[in-house]
């Protein structure tokens, strides 16, 4: 088997991670730096002058202007968590490293919390990853394909009639050598021109050259000022064509992850966050050590929805 420098890169080992984020104070420092990179700012009045009080071992910032007290984690994804930050950070580490996914059940065992707690942590972190993924657009050459979660072939083209099936656009941008750069997996209401037009305007940069197998709706990418090239597939399936090699390779990886780690989940409810979390890891595969640190920052900055919203999706 060929040596793949991406797969064999050093990354960040667990001992290295613990050296950086193994104590409550180190994690607290990281949250502080991520949320207020230029120093604490009062969320009520915008003032910077403050003093630090301590409550249950955690810093509490008191604004000298309006006297509002703000905890280190208030309004963040960690919220009013009773859990030590070290457990949250370990969960972030494990989820960032799990190329083939990590179920809430495994997370429960690794960090020693109840299943409902592990499930919520898992979903909150995935939501932060998926939200971050919505902030960038694909540019240059972009292969697209129509795919489904929960069909006969997860991420592939199923027959009709399956329930719990979610259509999504699989898109991958390529560099000038034809190698993959970034993916986006986006659930859509269906493969209609209207849905693809909306998708393209939110997810593609102006001037992208989109390559599709000619499914009529993909012509709507021109609404986003992109060009559209059609490869007529005929009797062959797109997965057999070299032009669609990368989009199909990544869909295959997604299928492996879903069938290995998760078996089945409420696709209709949670598709966006599972797909977003997969894309988050894929898009940062060139620098696995940096991925951990970036995920720490993205999770710390994410303003989480309350638990009942996370459960309902
Ligand atoms: Zn204030």
py3Dmol code that shows the C-alpha trace and the ligand (Angstrom):
import py3Dmol

protein = """\
ATOM      1  CA  UNK A   1       0.000   0.000   0.000  1.00  0.00           C
ATOM      2  CA  UNK A   2       1.279   3.469  -0.906  1.00  0.00           C
ATOM      3  CA  UNK A   3       2.574   5.642   1.896  1.00  0.00           C
ATOM      4  CA  UNK A   4       0.088   8.421   2.507  1.00  0.00           C
ATOM      5  CA  UNK A   5       1.693  11.437   4.199  1.00  0.00           C
ATOM      6  CA  UNK A   6      -1.693  12.687   5.430  1.00  0.00           C
ATOM      7  CA  UNK A   7      -2.519   9.410   7.138  1.00  0.00           C
ATOM      8  CA  UNK A   8       0.948   9.013   8.617  1.00  0.00           C
ATOM      9  CA  UNK A   9       1.383  12.530   9.978  1.00  0.00           C
ATOM     10  CA  UNK A  10       2.323  12.892  13.606  1.00  0.00           C
ATOM     11  CA  UNK A  11      -0.787  14.641  14.929  1.00  0.00           C
ATOM     12  CA  UNK A  12      -1.176  15.210  18.662  1.00  0.00           C
ATOM     13  CA  UNK A  13      -0.723  12.242  20.984  1.00  0.00           C
ATOM     14  CA  UNK A  14      -2.831  11.795  24.090  1.00  0.00           C
ATOM     15  CA  UNK A  15       0.164  12.519  26.410  1.00  0.00           C
ATOM     16  CA  UNK A  16       0.876  15.694  24.426  1.00  0.00           C
ATOM     17  CA  UNK A  17      -2.756  16.705  24.703  1.00  0.00           C
ATOM     18  CA  UNK A  18      -2.771  16.089  28.461  1.00  0.00           C
ATOM     19  CA  UNK A  19       0.389  18.110  28.847  1.00  0.00           C
ATOM     20  CA  UNK A  20      -1.392  21.101  27.291  1.00  0.00           C
ATOM     21  CA  UNK A  21      -4.939  20.583  28.571  1.00  0.00           C
ATOM     22  CA  UNK A  22      -4.695  18.101  31.429  1.00  0.00           C
ATOM     23  CA  UNK A  23      -5.558  20.419  34.299  1.00  0.00           C
ATOM     24  CA  UNK A  24      -8.595  22.501  35.141  1.00  0.00           C
ATOM     25  CA  UNK A  25      -6.564  25.710  35.144  1.00  0.00           C
ATOM     26  CA  UNK A  26      -4.980  24.973  31.735  1.00  0.00           C
ATOM     27  CA  UNK A  27      -8.441  24.350  30.270  1.00  0.00           C
ATOM     28  CA  UNK A  28      -9.766  27.518  31.927  1.00  0.00           C
ATOM     29  CA  UNK A  29      -6.911  29.509  30.387  1.00  0.00           C
ATOM     30  CA  UNK A  30      -7.762  28.070  26.959  1.00  0.00           C
ATOM     31  CA  UNK A  31     -11.441  29.015  27.334  1.00  0.00           C
ATOM     32  CA  UNK A  32     -10.453  32.528  28.394  1.00  0.00           C
ATOM     33  CA  UNK A  33      -8.075  32.991  25.437  1.00  0.00           C
ATOM     34  CA  UNK A  34     -10.592  31.611  22.954  1.00  0.00           C
ATOM     35  CA  UNK A  35     -13.558  33.670  24.158  1.00  0.00           C
ATOM     36  CA  UNK A  36     -11.709  36.900  24.893  1.00  0.00           C
ATOM     37  CA  UNK A  37      -8.476  36.870  22.839  1.00  0.00           C
ATOM     38  CA  UNK A  38      -7.783  40.518  23.717  1.00  0.00           C
ATOM     39  CA  UNK A  39      -8.756  40.192  27.371  1.00  0.00           C
ATOM     40  CA  UNK A  40     -12.110  40.112  29.125  1.00  0.00           C
ATOM     41  CA  UNK A  41     -14.884  42.325  27.765  1.00  0.00           C
ATOM     42  CA  UNK A  42     -18.094  42.814  29.741  1.00  0.00           C
ATOM     43  CA  UNK A  43     -21.039  41.352  27.757  1.00  0.00           C
ATOM     44  CA  UNK A  44     -23.388  43.977  29.191  1.00  0.00           C
ATOM     45  CA  UNK A  45     -21.528  47.295  28.816  1.00  0.00           C
ATOM     46  CA  UNK A  46     -18.499  46.377  26.690  1.00  0.00           C
ATOM     47  CA  UNK A  47     -16.086  47.641  29.350  1.00  0.00           C
ATOM     48  CA  UNK A  48     -12.702  45.999  29.858  1.00  0.00           C
ATOM     49  CA  UNK A  49     -11.884  47.018  33.424  1.00  0.00           C
ATOM     50  CA  UNK A  50     -12.665  44.124  35.737  1.00  0.00           C
ATOM     51  CA  UNK A  51     -11.611  42.211  38.780  1.00  0.00           C
ATOM     52  CA  UNK A  52     -11.595  38.446  39.192  1.00  0.00           C
ATOM     53  CA  UNK A  53     -13.518  36.680  41.930  1.00  0.00           C
ATOM     54  CA  UNK A  54     -13.594  32.940  42.396  1.00  0.00           C
ATOM     55  CA  UNK A  55     -16.694  30.810  42.683  1.00  0.00           C
ATOM     56  CA  UNK A  56     -16.356  27.060  43.238  1.00  0.00           C
ATOM     57  CA  UNK A  57     -12.776  27.285  42.003  1.00  0.00           C
ATOM     58  CA  UNK A  58     -13.753  28.949  38.732  1.00  0.00           C
ATOM     59  CA  UNK A  59     -13.023  32.561  37.880  1.00  0.00           C
ATOM     60  CA  UNK A  60     -15.877  35.026  37.913  1.00  0.00           C
ATOM     61  CA  UNK A  61     -15.252  38.350  36.169  1.00  0.00           C
ATOM     62  CA  UNK A  62     -16.774  41.398  37.773  1.00  0.00           C
ATOM     63  CA  UNK A  63     -17.051  44.465  35.564  1.00  0.00           C
ATOM     64  CA  UNK A  64     -15.789  47.617  37.306  1.00  0.00           C
ATOM     65  CA  UNK A  65     -18.148  49.725  35.196  1.00  0.00           C
ATOM     66  CA  UNK A  66     -21.565  48.091  35.594  1.00  0.00           C
ATOM     67  CA  UNK A  67     -20.681  45.467  38.267  1.00  0.00           C
ATOM     68  CA  UNK A  68     -22.111  42.620  36.220  1.00  0.00           C
ATOM     69  CA  UNK A  69     -20.570  39.262  37.105  1.00  0.00           C
ATOM     70  CA  UNK A  70     -19.751  36.902  34.229  1.00  0.00           C
ATOM     71  CA  UNK A  71     -18.490  33.365  34.653  1.00  0.00           C
ATOM     72  CA  UNK A  72     -15.797  31.929  32.437  1.00  0.00           C
ATOM     73  CA  UNK A  73     -18.290  29.627  30.737  1.00  0.00           C
ATOM     74  CA  UNK A  74     -21.544  31.652  30.865  1.00  0.00           C
ATOM     75  CA  UNK A  75     -23.247  31.752  27.482  1.00  0.00           C
ATOM     76  CA  UNK A  76     -20.775  29.274  26.004  1.00  0.00           C
ATOM     77  CA  UNK A  77     -21.351  25.700  24.936  1.00  0.00           C
ATOM     78  CA  UNK A  78     -20.132  24.599  28.391  1.00  0.00           C
ATOM     79  CA  UNK A  79     -22.843  26.759  29.949  1.00  0.00           C
ATOM     80  CA  UNK A  80     -23.448  26.111  33.618  1.00  0.00           C
ATOM     81  CA  UNK A  81     -21.810  22.710  33.371  1.00  0.00           C
ATOM     82  CA  UNK A  82     -20.985  20.936  36.604  1.00  0.00           C
ATOM     83  CA  UNK A  83     -18.489  18.782  34.789  1.00  0.00           C
ATOM     84  CA  UNK A  84     -14.803  19.622  35.051  1.00  0.00           C
ATOM     85  CA  UNK A  85     -13.522  21.347  31.939  1.00  0.00           C
ATOM     86  CA  UNK A  86     -10.904  18.600  31.695  1.00  0.00           C
ATOM     87  CA  UNK A  87     -13.677  16.119  30.802  1.00  0.00           C
ATOM     88  CA  UNK A  88     -15.050  18.457  28.156  1.00  0.00           C
ATOM     89  CA  UNK A  89     -11.605  18.950  26.703  1.00  0.00           C
ATOM     90  CA  UNK A  90     -10.924  15.230  26.655  1.00  0.00           C
ATOM     91  CA  UNK A  91     -14.212  14.760  24.775  1.00  0.00           C
ATOM     92  CA  UNK A  92     -13.125  17.437  22.288  1.00  0.00           C
ATOM     93  CA  UNK A  93      -9.794  15.663  21.844  1.00  0.00           C
ATOM     94  CA  UNK A  94     -11.372  12.235  21.317  1.00  0.00           C
ATOM     95  CA  UNK A  95     -13.919  13.573  18.832  1.00  0.00           C
ATOM     96  CA  UNK A  96     -11.255  15.465  16.907  1.00  0.00           C
ATOM     97  CA  UNK A  97      -9.108  12.354  16.565  1.00  0.00           C
ATOM     98  CA  UNK A  98     -11.805   9.822  15.743  1.00  0.00           C
ATOM     99  CA  UNK A  99     -11.424   9.529  12.004  1.00  0.00           C
ATOM    100  CA  UNK A 100     -14.007   6.793  11.882  1.00  0.00           C
ATOM    101  CA  UNK A 101     -16.330   8.525  14.322  1.00  0.00           C
ATOM    102  CA  UNK A 102     -16.984   7.978  17.985  1.00  0.00           C
ATOM    103  CA  UNK A 103     -20.351   7.060  19.439  1.00  0.00           C
ATOM    104  CA  UNK A 104     -21.821   8.624  22.561  1.00  0.00           C
ATOM    105  CA  UNK A 105     -21.535   5.195  24.177  1.00  0.00           C
ATOM    106  CA  UNK A 106     -17.773   5.101  23.620  1.00  0.00           C
ATOM    107  CA  UNK A 107     -17.485   8.667  24.837  1.00  0.00           C
ATOM    108  CA  UNK A 108     -19.369   7.720  28.015  1.00  0.00           C
ATOM    109  CA  UNK A 109     -16.855   4.957  28.730  1.00  0.00           C
ATOM    110  CA  UNK A 110     -13.782   7.038  27.910  1.00  0.00           C
ATOM    111  CA  UNK A 111     -14.598  10.021  30.068  1.00  0.00           C
ATOM    112  CA  UNK A 112     -16.674   8.408  32.775  1.00  0.00           C
ATOM    113  CA  UNK A 113     -20.014  10.212  32.592  1.00  0.00           C
ATOM    114  CA  UNK A 114     -23.600   8.986  32.228  1.00  0.00           C
ATOM    115  CA  UNK A 115     -24.916   8.115  28.785  1.00  0.00           C
ATOM    116  CA  UNK A 116     -27.311  11.117  28.583  1.00  0.00           C
ATOM    117  CA  UNK A 117     -24.438  13.438  29.543  1.00  0.00           C
ATOM    118  CA  UNK A 118     -22.125  11.878  26.956  1.00  0.00           C
ATOM    119  CA  UNK A 119     -24.855  12.129  24.318  1.00  0.00           C
ATOM    120  CA  UNK A 120     -25.381  15.829  25.005  1.00  0.00           C
ATOM    121  CA  UNK A 121     -21.647  16.565  25.000  1.00  0.00           C
ATOM    122  CA  UNK A 122     -21.258  14.672  21.740  1.00  0.00           C
ATOM    123  CA  UNK A 123     -24.107  16.544  20.085  1.00  0.00           C
ATOM    124  CA  UNK A 124     -23.064  19.951  21.402  1.00  0.00           C
ATOM    125  CA  UNK A 125     -19.531  19.486  20.087  1.00  0.00           C
ATOM    126  CA  UNK A 126     -20.787  18.175  16.737  1.00  0.00           C
ATOM    127  CA  UNK A 127     -23.124  21.173  16.471  1.00  0.00           C
ATOM    128  CA  UNK A 128     -20.197  23.542  17.046  1.00  0.00           C
ATOM    129  CA  UNK A 129     -18.241  21.728  14.308  1.00  0.00           C
ATOM    130  CA  UNK A 130     -21.158  21.804  11.870  1.00  0.00           C
ATOM    131  CA  UNK A 131     -21.834  25.484  12.533  1.00  0.00           C
ATOM    132  CA  UNK A 132     -18.195  26.343  11.858  1.00  0.00           C
ATOM    133  CA  UNK A 133     -18.400  24.424   8.577  1.00  0.00           C
ATOM    134  CA  UNK A 134     -21.245  26.614   7.322  1.00  0.00           C
ATOM    135  CA  UNK A 135     -18.929  29.642   7.377  1.00  0.00           C
ATOM    136  CA  UNK A 136     -16.815  28.791   4.348  1.00  0.00           C
ATOM    137  CA  UNK A 137     -17.607  28.389   0.650  1.00  0.00           C
ATOM    138  CA  UNK A 138     -16.158  26.073  -1.936  1.00  0.00           C
ATOM    139  CA  UNK A 139     -14.288  27.667  -4.835  1.00  0.00           C
ATOM    140  CA  UNK A 140     -12.431  26.608  -7.995  1.00  0.00           C
ATOM    141  CA  UNK A 141     -13.332  23.226  -9.444  1.00  0.00           C
ATOM    142  CA  UNK A 142     -16.119  21.576  -7.448  1.00  0.00           C
ATOM    143  CA  UNK A 143     -17.495  18.071  -8.012  1.00  0.00           C
ATOM    144  CA  UNK A 144     -21.080  17.656  -6.843  1.00  0.00           C
ATOM    145  CA  UNK A 145     -23.344  14.669  -6.457  1.00  0.00           C
ATOM    146  CA  UNK A 146     -26.767  13.913  -5.062  1.00  0.00           C
ATOM    147  CA  UNK A 147     -26.627  11.546  -2.107  1.00  0.00           C
ATOM    148  CA  UNK A 148     -28.796  10.211   0.675  1.00  0.00           C
ATOM    149  CA  UNK A 149     -28.332   9.270   4.277  1.00  0.00           C
ATOM    150  CA  UNK A 150     -30.194   6.184   5.328  1.00  0.00           C
ATOM    151  CA  UNK A 151     -30.673   4.634   1.922  1.00  0.00           C
ATOM    152  CA  UNK A 152     -29.497   1.196   0.885  1.00  0.00           C
ATOM    153  CA  UNK A 153     -26.015   2.659   0.681  1.00  0.00           C
ATOM    154  CA  UNK A 154     -25.387   5.378   3.250  1.00  0.00           C
ATOM    155  CA  UNK A 155     -24.112   8.334   1.317  1.00  0.00           C
ATOM    156  CA  UNK A 156     -24.913   6.613  -1.961  1.00  0.00           C
ATOM    157  CA  UNK A 157     -27.835   6.380  -4.286  1.00  0.00           C
ATOM    158  CA  UNK A 158     -30.610   4.314  -2.802  1.00  0.00           C
ATOM    159  CA  UNK A 159     -33.838   3.117  -4.262  1.00  0.00           C
ATOM    160  CA  UNK A 160     -36.981   5.002  -3.460  1.00  0.00           C
ATOM    161  CA  UNK A 161     -39.320   4.432  -0.589  1.00  0.00           C
ATOM    162  CA  UNK A 162     -36.951   4.175   2.373  1.00  0.00           C
ATOM    163  CA  UNK A 163     -38.025   6.101   5.443  1.00  0.00           C
ATOM    164  CA  UNK A 164     -35.618   8.057   7.633  1.00  0.00           C
ATOM    165  CA  UNK A 165     -33.840   9.046   4.442  1.00  0.00           C
ATOM    166  CA  UNK A 166     -32.245  12.452   4.069  1.00  0.00           C
ATOM    167  CA  UNK A 167     -31.163  13.889   0.713  1.00  0.00           C
ATOM    168  CA  UNK A 168     -27.945  15.863   0.829  1.00  0.00           C
ATOM    169  CA  UNK A 169     -25.583  17.547  -1.612  1.00  0.00           C
ATOM    170  CA  UNK A 170     -22.082  16.102  -1.569  1.00  0.00           C
ATOM    171  CA  UNK A 171     -19.575  18.624  -2.912  1.00  0.00           C
ATOM    172  CA  UNK A 172     -15.796  18.618  -2.964  1.00  0.00           C
ATOM    173  CA  UNK A 173     -13.382  21.240  -4.262  1.00  0.00           C
ATOM    174  CA  UNK A 174     -10.193  20.233  -6.062  1.00  0.00           C
ATOM    175  CA  UNK A 175      -6.833  21.901  -6.501  1.00  0.00           C
ATOM    176  CA  UNK A 176      -5.167  22.457  -9.888  1.00  0.00           C
ATOM    177  CA  UNK A 177      -3.674  18.955  -9.759  1.00  0.00           C
ATOM    178  CA  UNK A 178      -7.124  17.450  -9.302  1.00  0.00           C
ATOM    179  CA  UNK A 179      -6.579  16.523  -5.665  1.00  0.00           C
ATOM    180  CA  UNK A 180      -9.271  17.078  -3.036  1.00  0.00           C
ATOM    181  CA  UNK A 181      -9.272  20.185  -0.859  1.00  0.00           C
ATOM    182  CA  UNK A 182     -12.523  20.747   1.016  1.00  0.00           C
ATOM    183  CA  UNK A 183     -15.858  18.957   1.280  1.00  0.00           C
ATOM    184  CA  UNK A 184     -19.341  20.108   2.136  1.00  0.00           C
ATOM    185  CA  UNK A 185     -22.205  17.784   2.885  1.00  0.00           C
ATOM    186  CA  UNK A 186     -25.431  19.743   3.087  1.00  0.00           C
ATOM    187  CA  UNK A 187     -28.913  18.308   3.712  1.00  0.00           C
ATOM    188  CA  UNK A 188     -31.457  19.728   1.254  1.00  0.00           C
ATOM    189  CA  UNK A 189     -35.261  19.423   1.162  1.00  0.00           C
ATOM    190  CA  UNK A 190     -34.956  17.632  -2.192  1.00  0.00           C
ATOM    191  CA  UNK A 191     -33.131  17.761  -5.507  1.00  0.00           C
ATOM    192  CA  UNK A 192     -35.098  20.611  -7.018  1.00  0.00           C
ATOM    193  CA  UNK A 193     -33.777  23.656  -8.864  1.00  0.00           C
ATOM    194  CA  UNK A 194     -35.003  25.894  -6.078  1.00  0.00           C
ATOM    195  CA  UNK A 195     -33.173  23.897  -3.376  1.00  0.00           C
ATOM    196  CA  UNK A 196     -29.936  23.761  -5.388  1.00  0.00           C
ATOM    197  CA  UNK A 197     -30.122  27.475  -6.161  1.00  0.00           C
ATOM    198  CA  UNK A 198     -30.362  28.258  -2.439  1.00  0.00           C
ATOM    199  CA  UNK A 199     -27.648  25.732  -1.631  1.00  0.00           C
ATOM    200  CA  UNK A 200     -25.279  27.189  -4.250  1.00  0.00           C
ATOM    201  CA  UNK A 201     -25.740  30.757  -3.064  1.00  0.00           C
ATOM    202  CA  UNK A 202     -24.910  29.755   0.503  1.00  0.00           C
ATOM    203  CA  UNK A 203     -22.091  27.308  -0.186  1.00  0.00           C
ATOM    204  CA  UNK A 204     -20.248  28.211  -3.385  1.00  0.00           C
ATOM    205  CA  UNK A 205     -17.955  31.128  -4.146  1.00  0.00           C
ATOM    206  CA  UNK A 206     -18.701  33.233  -7.213  1.00  0.00           C
ATOM    207  CA  UNK A 207     -16.915  31.789 -10.240  1.00  0.00           C
ATOM    208  CA  UNK A 208     -16.699  28.186  -9.027  1.00  0.00           C
ATOM    209  CA  UNK A 209     -16.777  25.619 -11.828  1.00  0.00           C
ATOM    210  CA  UNK A 210     -19.241  22.915 -10.850  1.00  0.00           C
ATOM    211  CA  UNK A 211     -19.002  19.437 -12.354  1.00  0.00           C
ATOM    212  CA  UNK A 212     -22.119  17.262 -12.074  1.00  0.00           C
ATOM    213  CA  UNK A 213     -23.515  14.120 -13.642  1.00  0.00           C
ATOM    214  CA  UNK A 214     -26.252  16.130 -15.283  1.00  0.00           C
ATOM    215  CA  UNK A 215     -29.081  15.778 -12.772  1.00  0.00           C
ATOM    216  CA  UNK A 216     -31.290  18.638 -13.976  1.00  0.00           C
ATOM    217  CA  UNK A 217     -31.427  20.559 -10.691  1.00  0.00           C
ATOM    218  CA  UNK A 218     -27.651  21.168 -10.627  1.00  0.00           C
ATOM    219  CA  UNK A 219     -27.992  23.614 -13.526  1.00  0.00           C
ATOM    220  CA  UNK A 220     -29.313  26.017 -10.865  1.00  0.00           C
ATOM    221  CA  UNK A 221     -25.745  26.624  -9.614  1.00  0.00           C
ATOM    222  CA  UNK A 222     -25.563  29.368 -12.261  1.00  0.00           C
ATOM    223  CA  UNK A 223     -27.829  31.399  -9.917  1.00  0.00           C
ATOM    224  CA  UNK A 224     -24.756  31.726  -7.683  1.00  0.00           C
ATOM    225  CA  UNK A 225     -22.680  33.043 -10.616  1.00  0.00           C
ATOM    226  CA  UNK A 226     -20.933  29.706 -11.020  1.00  0.00           C
ATOM    227  CA  UNK A 227     -20.317  27.804 -14.235  1.00  0.00           C
ATOM    228  CA  UNK A 228     -21.702  24.310 -14.710  1.00  0.00           C
ATOM    229  CA  UNK A 229     -20.095  21.444 -16.603  1.00  0.00           C
ATOM    230  CA  UNK A 230     -22.062  18.261 -17.188  1.00  0.00           C
ATOM    231  CA  UNK A 231     -20.528  14.826 -17.550  1.00  0.00           C
ATOM    232  CA  UNK A 232     -23.170  12.631 -19.083  1.00  0.00           C
ATOM    233  CA  UNK A 233     -23.217   9.414 -17.143  1.00  0.00           C
ATOM    234  CA  UNK A 234     -25.513   7.335 -19.341  1.00  0.00           C
ATOM    235  CA  UNK A 235     -25.921   3.785 -18.081  1.00  0.00           C
ATOM    236  CA  UNK A 236     -22.908   3.959 -15.836  1.00  0.00           C
ATOM    237  CA  UNK A 237     -23.119   5.074 -12.247  1.00  0.00           C
ATOM    238  CA  UNK A 238     -21.219   8.257 -11.357  1.00  0.00           C
ATOM    239  CA  UNK A 239     -19.199   6.316  -8.797  1.00  0.00           C
ATOM    240  CA  UNK A 240     -17.615   4.380 -11.692  1.00  0.00           C
ATOM    241  CA  UNK A 241     -16.412   7.482 -13.522  1.00  0.00           C
ATOM    242  CA  UNK A 242     -12.928   8.895 -12.889  1.00  0.00           C
ATOM    243  CA  UNK A 243     -14.335  12.436 -13.116  1.00  0.00           C
ATOM    244  CA  UNK A 244     -16.242  11.753  -9.905  1.00  0.00           C
ATOM    245  CA  UNK A 245     -13.517   9.839  -8.139  1.00  0.00           C
ATOM    246  CA  UNK A 246     -13.082  12.165  -5.178  1.00  0.00           C
ATOM    247  CA  UNK A 247     -16.664  12.885  -4.348  1.00  0.00           C
ATOM    248  CA  UNK A 248     -17.292   9.142  -4.377  1.00  0.00           C
ATOM    249  CA  UNK A 249     -14.193   8.355  -2.322  1.00  0.00           C
ATOM    250  CA  UNK A 250     -15.282  10.760   0.394  1.00  0.00           C
ATOM    251  CA  UNK A 251     -18.844   9.442   0.326  1.00  0.00           C
ATOM    252  CA  UNK A 252     -17.329   5.988   0.804  1.00  0.00           C
ATOM    253  CA  UNK A 253     -15.392   7.243   3.856  1.00  0.00           C
ATOM    254  CA  UNK A 254     -18.594   8.722   5.232  1.00  0.00           C
ATOM    255  CA  UNK A 255     -20.377   5.424   4.769  1.00  0.00           C
ATOM    256  CA  UNK A 256     -17.604   3.571   6.618  1.00  0.00           C
ATOM    257  CA  UNK A 257     -17.781   6.000   9.508  1.00  0.00           C
ATOM    258  CA  UNK A 258     -21.558   5.870   9.783  1.00  0.00           C
ATOM    259  CA  UNK A 259     -21.828   2.115   9.609  1.00  0.00           C
ATOM    260  CA  UNK A 260     -18.874   1.574  11.965  1.00  0.00           C
ATOM    261  CA  UNK A 261     -19.435   4.051  14.762  1.00  0.00           C
ATOM    262  CA  UNK A 262     -23.073   4.967  14.681  1.00  0.00           C
ATOM    263  CA  UNK A 263     -25.029   2.120  13.037  1.00  0.00           C
ATOM    264  CA  UNK A 264     -28.171   4.213  12.719  1.00  0.00           C
ATOM    265  CA  UNK A 265     -29.431   7.477  14.117  1.00  0.00           C
ATOM    266  CA  UNK A 266     -32.317   9.831  13.500  1.00  0.00           C
ATOM    267  CA  UNK A 267     -31.086  10.940  10.096  1.00  0.00           C
ATOM    268  CA  UNK A 268     -33.915  13.366   9.549  1.00  0.00           C
ATOM    269  CA  UNK A 269     -33.270  15.001  12.925  1.00  0.00           C
ATOM    270  CA  UNK A 270     -29.505  15.013  13.190  1.00  0.00           C
ATOM    271  CA  UNK A 271     -28.128  14.716   9.635  1.00  0.00           C
ATOM    272  CA  UNK A 272     -26.733  18.223   9.576  1.00  0.00           C
ATOM    273  CA  UNK A 273     -24.520  17.819  12.621  1.00  0.00           C
ATOM    274  CA  UNK A 274     -23.180  14.339  11.757  1.00  0.00           C
ATOM    275  CA  UNK A 275     -22.377  15.473   8.215  1.00  0.00           C
ATOM    276  CA  UNK A 276     -20.904  18.742   9.450  1.00  0.00           C
ATOM    277  CA  UNK A 277     -18.695  17.004  12.015  1.00  0.00           C
ATOM    278  CA  UNK A 278     -17.405  14.616   9.355  1.00  0.00           C
ATOM    279  CA  UNK A 279     -16.618  17.543   7.015  1.00  0.00           C
ATOM    280  CA  UNK A 280     -14.943  19.480   9.852  1.00  0.00           C
ATOM    281  CA  UNK A 281     -12.442  16.678  10.432  1.00  0.00           C
ATOM    282  CA  UNK A 282     -11.928  16.001   6.729  1.00  0.00           C
ATOM    283  CA  UNK A 283     -11.281  19.654   5.942  1.00  0.00           C
ATOM    284  CA  UNK A 284      -8.590  19.865   8.614  1.00  0.00           C
ATOM    285  CA  UNK A 285      -6.899  16.563   7.805  1.00  0.00           C
ATOM    286  CA  UNK A 286      -3.676  18.216   6.638  1.00  0.00           C
ATOM    287  CA  UNK A 287      -2.784  19.285  10.152  1.00  0.00           C
ATOM    288  CA  UNK A 288      -4.085  16.937  12.814  1.00  0.00           C
ATOM    289  CA  UNK A 289      -2.192  18.563  15.685  1.00  0.00           C
ATOM    290  CA  UNK A 290      -3.622  21.939  14.797  1.00  0.00           C
ATOM    291  CA  UNK A 291      -7.095  20.420  14.431  1.00  0.00           C
ATOM    292  CA  UNK A 292      -7.278  19.787  18.188  1.00  0.00           C
ATOM    293  CA  UNK A 293      -6.331  23.348  19.082  1.00  0.00           C
ATOM    294  CA  UNK A 294      -8.703  24.805  16.496  1.00  0.00           C
ATOM    295  CA  UNK A 295     -11.567  22.647  17.697  1.00  0.00           C
ATOM    296  CA  UNK A 296     -10.924  23.799  21.269  1.00  0.00           C
ATOM    297  CA  UNK A 297     -11.231  27.404  20.045  1.00  0.00           C
ATOM    298  CA  UNK A 298     -14.312  26.726  17.897  1.00  0.00           C
ATOM    299  CA  UNK A 299     -16.089  24.913  20.733  1.00  0.00           C
ATOM    300  CA  UNK A 300     -15.188  27.601  23.280  1.00  0.00           C
ATOM    301  CA  UNK A 301     -16.487  30.352  20.999  1.00  0.00           C
ATOM    302  CA  UNK A 302     -19.668  28.560  20.042  1.00  0.00           C
ATOM    303  CA  UNK A 303     -22.708  29.907  21.783  1.00  0.00           C
ATOM    304  CA  UNK A 304     -24.689  26.775  22.472  1.00  0.00           C
ATOM    305  CA  UNK A 305     -28.387  26.255  22.326  1.00  0.00           C
ATOM    306  CA  UNK A 306     -29.986  24.873  25.502  1.00  0.00           C
ATOM    307  CA  UNK A 307     -30.110  21.106  25.979  1.00  0.00           C
ATOM    308  CA  UNK A 308     -33.762  20.741  24.940  1.00  0.00           C
ATOM    309  CA  UNK A 309     -33.007  22.425  21.609  1.00  0.00           C
ATOM    310  CA  UNK A 310     -29.983  20.170  21.055  1.00  0.00           C
ATOM    311  CA  UNK A 311     -32.192  17.120  21.736  1.00  0.00           C
ATOM    312  CA  UNK A 312     -34.929  18.234  19.352  1.00  0.00           C
ATOM    313  CA  UNK A 313     -32.573  19.480  16.652  1.00  0.00           C
TER     314      UNK A 313
END
"""
ligand_1 = """\
1
ZN
Zn -20.031 46.017 32.430
"""
view = py3Dmol.view(width=600, height=400)
view.addModel(protein, "pdb")
view.setStyle({"model": 0}, {"cartoon": {"style": "trace"}})
view.addModel(ligand_1, "xyz")
view.setStyle({"model": 1}, {"stick": {}})
view.zoomTo()
view.show()
